[in-house]
Amino acid sequence: MSPTKTLASSAVLLGLLAGSSITPALAQQTFETQKAKILAETVVDGLENPWGLAFLPDGGAIVTERDGRMRIIADGKLSEPVAGVPQVAASGQGGLLDVALSPDFATDNLIFFSFSEPGEGGQGTAVARAKLVRDGASAKLEDLTTIFSMAKKTGTSHHFGSRLVFRPDGTLFITTGDRGQGDRAQDMQDSAGAVIRINADGSVPADNPDANGAKGLPILWSKGHRNLQGATFDPVINALVTVEHGAKGGDEINYPQAGKNYGWPVITYGVDYSGAKIGTGTEAPGFEQPQFYWDPSIAPSGLASYQGDMFPEWKGDLLVGSLKFGQLSRLERDDAGKITGEERMFEAEFGRIRDVNVAPDGSVWLLTDESDGAIIRLSAG
C-alpha cells in the first residue's frame, strides 16, 4: 500500500476542550470542528513537561513528568510525587517517559513505565514495573524491577522513543528511538530504532520473529524506526499502530509487522536539516512503506485509535498530537484501516501536544509539553 501525503497547508482546524469524572479545574472553551462540536477544559495545570498518562479504575489517572516525577490525579487535584521512582537521566528529550497499567491492574496493582536510564557511557531507554501502593492521598512504588534496558548507553540526549502498549495476549510493545545515531536502527543486535516485544516479566515471547536470536536480538519485533513517540493497539486492524518523527519531513504512520524493516535511515520521505539527501531515496527492496507521512513535519507525539462513544463521528480514526504546531491531527480511515484524509484541529490553542489518550467515557485527554504543562479534556460540546 502506497503512503498518503499531506502538506502543512492542508485544512487546519480550530479547537478542543471537555468534562470528566475528574472535576476540571479551569475555564471552558468551545470549538467547531469538521464533524463535531468540542468542549475543552483544563483538568489540571502546573505540571512540568508531562509525558505519559494512564487512567486508573477509580476514575483518576496517573501522569509522568519528564524531570522524574509521577503524580496521581484525583478529584481535580494533583498528588504529591509518587515515592520510589528510580533515578532518571533528565536532560534534553530524556527523563521519565510513558506509563501503562498492567492488564490485570485490578488484582496485581502493577504499573509499567519507561525512562532514560543512566549507566556506563551515558543513558538509554529502559522500562520498569512496580506495584503502585496508595494510602489516602499519598502513593509509592514497591517491588520495582527493570524488565528492559538498552544495552548500549550513549551521551546523546535525544531520540529515546518511548511508548508502552499491551497487546491483547498480555505481551508488551516498547518503542525506542535511534538515539540520534541512525545506523543503529539497522543494527539487528541493537535495541535502538525498534519496536520491542517482551512478556510482562521481561522474558522473550516464543513467537517473536527471531526468538532464538539467530539473526538479531530475540526481543525485536520490527526495526528501521527513527524516533517512535506514539503507539497504540488498534482494533480496526487488530494490530499495533505507531507514529514516528522524520527528520526535515517524513514523519510516518506505520503498522509495524513482525520481522519487517521500516527503512530508516536507508529510505525516508524527509531530508537532513541541512537539506541534504538521506539514504537512497524513498523506497528500496526489503524496506516497508509507511501508511501515511507528513511533509513538512508536524513533530508527532502521542497516538490514539478512537473507539469511544462520545464522538461517534470519529469512530475508527487515529488521533495524533503535534509538538511543532500544537495541534491534534485526526486521520480518517476506511473499514480496512487505510488512511483516507486528515483534519487538523486546535493549532496553537493549548501548546505542544505530547500525548493523546481516550478516557473510558470517550473523552480525549491531551498532555501539553510545557514547563507549566496541563491536561486538557475534550468532550462533546
C-alpha positions in Angstrom: 0.0 0.0 0.0 1.5 3.3 -1.0 1.5 6.1 1.6 -0.7 9.1 1.6 1.0 12.5 1.7 -0.4 15.7 3.3 1.2 19.2 3.3 1.2 21.7 6.1 -1.2 23.9 4.1 -3.9 21.2 4.4 -7.0 22.0 6.3 -6.2 23.4 9.8 -8.9 23.1 12.4 -9.9 25.2 15.3 -10.1 23.6 18.7 -10.9 21.3 21.7 -12.0 21.0 25.4 -14.2 18.8 27.7 -15.7 17.3 31.0 -14.9 14.1 33.0 -15.1 12.0 36.2 -12.2 14.2 37.4 -13.5 17.7 38.1 -12.0 20.1 35.6 -10.0 23.0 37.1 -10.2 25.9 34.8 -12.4 27.7 32.2 -14.1 26.1 29.2 -13.8 26.8 25.5 -15.9 25.6 22.7 -14.7 24.7 19.2 -16.4 23.8 15.9 -14.6 21.0 14.0 -15.5 19.4 10.7 -17.6 16.7 12.3 -18.1 17.6 16.0 -18.6 20.5 18.4 -15.9 20.2 21.0 -15.8 21.5 24.6 -12.3 21.8 26.0 -11.5 22.1 29.7 -8.3 22.1 31.7 -8.3 19.2 34.2 -5.1 20.2 35.9 -2.1 22.5 35.2 1.2 23.2 36.9 2.8 20.0 35.5 6.5 20.2 34.4 6.7 18.7 30.9 4.1 15.9 31.3 4.8 13.0 29.1 2.5 10.0 29.6 -0.8 9.2 31.2 -2.8 6.1 32.2 -6.4 6.0 33.5 -7.0 4.3 36.9 -10.0 2.1 37.5 -11.3 4.5 40.2 -11.8 7.4 37.7 -8.4 9.0 38.4 -5.2 9.0 36.4 -1.5 8.6 36.8 0.8 11.0 34.9 4.5 11.3 34.4 6.6 14.5 34.3 9.8 14.3 32.3 12.1 15.5 35.1 11.3 12.4 37.1 8.1 12.9 39.0 5.0 10.7 38.8 1.7 12.1 40.1 -1.9 10.8 40.8 -4.8 12.9 39.7 -8.0 12.6 41.7 -10.9 14.9 42.2 -9.3 17.5 40.0 -6.1 17.7 42.2 -2.5 16.6 41.8 -1.0 14.4 44.4 2.5 14.9 45.8 5.1 13.0 43.8 4.8 9.2 44.0 7.7 7.8 46.1 10.1 5.2 44.8 10.6 6.3 41.2 14.1 5.4 40.1 16.8 7.9 39.1 16.3 9.1 35.5 18.7 10.9 33.2 16.5 14.0 32.8 18.2 16.0 30.1 17.1 17.0 26.6 14.4 14.7 25.5 15.2 12.2 28.2 13.7 11.6 31.6 10.6 9.9 32.9 8.5 9.0 29.9 5.5 6.7 29.3 3.3 4.9 31.8 0.9 2.0 31.4 -1.2 -0.2 33.7 -1.0 -3.9 33.8 -3.9 -5.6 32.0 -4.6 -7.2 35.4 -4.1 -4.0 37.4 -7.4 -4.5 39.3 -5.8 -7.5 41.0 -2.0 -7.0 40.8 -1.7 -3.1 41.1 1.3 -3.2 38.7 2.3 -0.2 36.6 4.9 -0.2 33.8 6.9 2.9 32.9 9.7 3.9 30.5 12.6 6.3 31.3 16.1 7.3 30.2 18.3 5.2 32.3 21.7 6.4 33.3 24.6 4.0 33.0 28.1 3.4 31.7 28.6 5.5 28.6 25.6 7.8 29.1 21.9 6.8 29.0 19.4 4.7 27.2 15.8 3.7 27.1 14.6 1.4 29.9 11.3 0.0 31.2 10.5 -0.9 34.8 7.4 -2.4 36.5 6.4 -1.8 40.1 3.4 -2.2 42.4 1.5 1.0 43.0 0.6 1.3 46.7 -1.8 4.1 47.7 -2.6 5.3 51.2 -5.1 8.1 51.1 -3.6 11.0 49.1 -0.1 9.5 49.1 1.3 6.8 46.9 4.6 4.8 46.4 6.2 2.2 44.2 7.2 -1.1 45.7 9.0 -4.2 44.3 10.4 -2.3 41.4 12.1 -4.4 38.7 13.7 -3.2 35.4 12.4 -5.5 32.7 14.1 -3.9 29.7 17.3 -1.9 29.4 19.0 -0.7 26.2 22.5 -2.3 26.5 24.4 0.4 24.6 24.2 3.7 26.5 25.4 6.9 24.8 25.8 10.6 25.8 23.2 11.9 23.3 20.1 13.4 25.0 17.5 12.8 22.3 15.6 10.0 20.4 14.6 7.8 23.4 11.2 6.8 22.0 9.2 5.7 24.0 5.7 4.3 24.3 4.3 1.3 26.1 1.4 -0.7 24.6 0.0 -4.0 25.8 -1.2 -6.5 23.2 -4.4 -8.4 24.0 -2.3 -11.5 24.6 -0.6 -9.8 27.5 2.8 -9.1 25.8 4.2 -5.6 25.9 5.3 -3.5 23.0 8.1 -0.9 23.7 9.1 1.7 21.1 12.6 3.1 21.1 14.4 5.8 19.1 17.7 5.6 17.3 19.4 7.8 20.0 20.4 10.2 17.2 22.6 7.6 15.6 20.7 6.5 12.5 22.8 3.4 11.7 21.7 1.8 15.0 18.2 1.5 13.6 19.7 -1.1 11.0 21.8 -3.0 13.5 19.9 -6.2 14.4 22.0 -6.6 17.6 20.9 -3.2 18.9 17.5 -2.4 20.5 17.6 1.3 19.3 15.3 2.4 16.5 12.9 -0.5 17.1 9.7 -1.9 18.3 10.5 -4.3 21.1 8.1 -7.1 22.3 8.5 -8.8 25.6 6.4 -10.6 28.2 5.3 -8.7 31.2 8.2 -10.2 33.3 10.8 -9.2 30.7 11.2 -12.6 29.1 11.1 -13.2 25.3 7.8 -14.4 23.8 8.3 -17.7 22.0 6.6 -16.4 18.8 8.8 -13.3 18.4 10.1 -13.2 14.8 13.6 -14.1 15.9 13.0 -15.6 19.3 16.1 -17.9 19.0 18.4 -14.9 18.3 19.7 -16.4 15.1 19.6 -13.2 13.1 19.3 -10.5 15.8 18.1 -9.7 19.3 15.3 -12.0 20.3 13.2 -9.1 21.7 13.0 -7.3 18.3 9.6 -7.0 16.7 10.5 -4.5 13.9 13.4 -2.3 13.0 14.3 0.7 10.9 12.5 3.3 13.0 13.8 6.8 13.8 12.0 8.0 16.9 8.7 6.4 17.8 6.8 8.7 20.2 3.3 7.4 19.6 1.8 3.9 19.6 -1.5 2.2 20.2 -3.1 -1.2 19.7 -5.7 -0.6 17.1 -8.9 -2.7 17.0 -9.6 -1.7 13.3 -6.6 -3.7 12.0 -6.2 -5.8 15.2 -2.5 -4.8 15.4 0.0 -2.2 16.6 0.0 1.3 15.0 2.9 3.7 15.5 3.8 7.3 14.7 7.5 8.5 14.4 9.4 11.6 13.8 11.1 12.1 10.5 14.0 14.4 10.0 13.0 17.5 8.0 9.8 16.0 6.6 9.0 12.3 6.6 7.0 11.9 9.9 5.4 8.5 9.5 2.4 6.4 10.5 3.3 2.7 10.3 1.5 -0.6 11.1 4.7 -2.5 12.2 4.6 -6.2 11.4 6.7 -8.9 12.9 10.2 -9.1 11.4 9.7 -6.2 9.0 12.2 -3.3 8.4 10.8 0.2 8.0 13.8 1.7 6.4 15.4 4.4 8.5 17.9 5.8 7.6 18.2 4.0 4.2 14.8 5.2 3.0 12.8 8.2 4.2 10.4 10.9 2.9 12.4 13.5 4.7 15.8 15.2 4.2 18.5 16.2 6.6 18.1 19.5 8.5 20.8 20.9 6.2 18.7 20.0 3.2 21.0 17.1 2.2 19.6 13.8 1.0 19.3 11.0 3.5 20.0 7.4 2.3 19.0 6.1 -1.1 15.6 7.8 -1.5 12.0 7.0 -0.6 12.0 3.3 -1.4 14.3 0.3 -1.7 13.9 -3.5 -1.8 13.5 -5.1 1.6 12.0 -2.0 3.3 8.4 -1.2 4.1 6.5 1.9 3.1 4.6 4.0 5.6 0.8 4.1 5.7 1.0 7.9 5.7 3.6 10.6 6.0 3.7 14.4 6.7 5.9 16.8 4.7 6.7 19.3 6.2 7.0 17.6 9.6 4.4 18.2 12.4 6.7 16.6 15.0 4.2 14.0 16.1 3.9 12.7 19.7 1.1 10.7 21.2 -1.3 8.5 19.3 -4.8 7.0 19.9 -7.2 4.9 18.0 -10.6 6.5 18.7 -13.1 3.8 19.7 -15.2 5.8 22.2 -18.9 6.7 22.1 -18.7 10.4 22.9 -17.6 11.2 19.3 -19.3 8.6 17.1 -18.2 10.7 14.0 -14.6 9.9 14.9 -15.0 6.1 15.4 -12.1 4.2 14.0 -10.0 7.4 13.3 -6.5 8.0 14.5 -5.7 11.0 16.7 -2.1 12.3 16.6 -0.6 15.1 18.7 1.8 17.6 17.2 4.6 19.3 19.1 5.6 21.7 16.3 2.2 23.2 15.6 0.4 22.4 18.9 -2.4 20.7 17.1 -4.4 17.5 17.0 -4.4 15.6 13.7 -7.4 13.4 13.0 -6.7 10.8 10.4 -9.8 9.4 8.8 -9.7 5.7 7.8 -11.9 3.2 5.9 -13.0 -0.1 7.4 -9.7 -1.8 6.3 -7.6 0.8 8.1 -6.5 2.7 5.1 -6.0 6.4 5.8 -8.2 8.5 3.5 -8.0 12.0 4.9 -6.8 14.4 7.6 -8.4 17.1 9.7 -6.0 19.4 11.7 -7.6 20.8 14.9 -6.7 23.4 17.6 -3.5 24.7 16.2 -1.6 26.7 18.9 -4.6 26.7 21.2 -3.1 24.7 24.0 0.6 24.4 23.4 2.8 21.4 22.3 0.8 18.3 22.4 2.9 15.4 23.8 0.3 12.7 24.4 -3.2 11.8 23.4 -5.4 9.5 25.4 -9.0 8.3 25.2 -10.8 8.0 28.6 -13.3 5.3 29.5 -16.1 7.8 28.9 -14.9 8.5 25.4 -13.5 12.0 26.1 -10.0 12.8 24.8 -7.2 13.9 27.1 -4.2 15.9 25.8 -0.9 16.5 27.6 0.9 19.7 26.8 4.7 19.5 26.9 5.4 22.8 28.6 7.3 23.9 31.7 3.8 24.7 33.0 2.1 21.9 31.3 -1.6 20.9 31.5 -4.0 18.2 30.8 -6.8 19.3 28.5 -10.0 17.2 28.3 -12.1 17.3 25.1 -15.8 16.3 25.3 -18.9 16.8 23.2 -19.9 20.4 23.2 
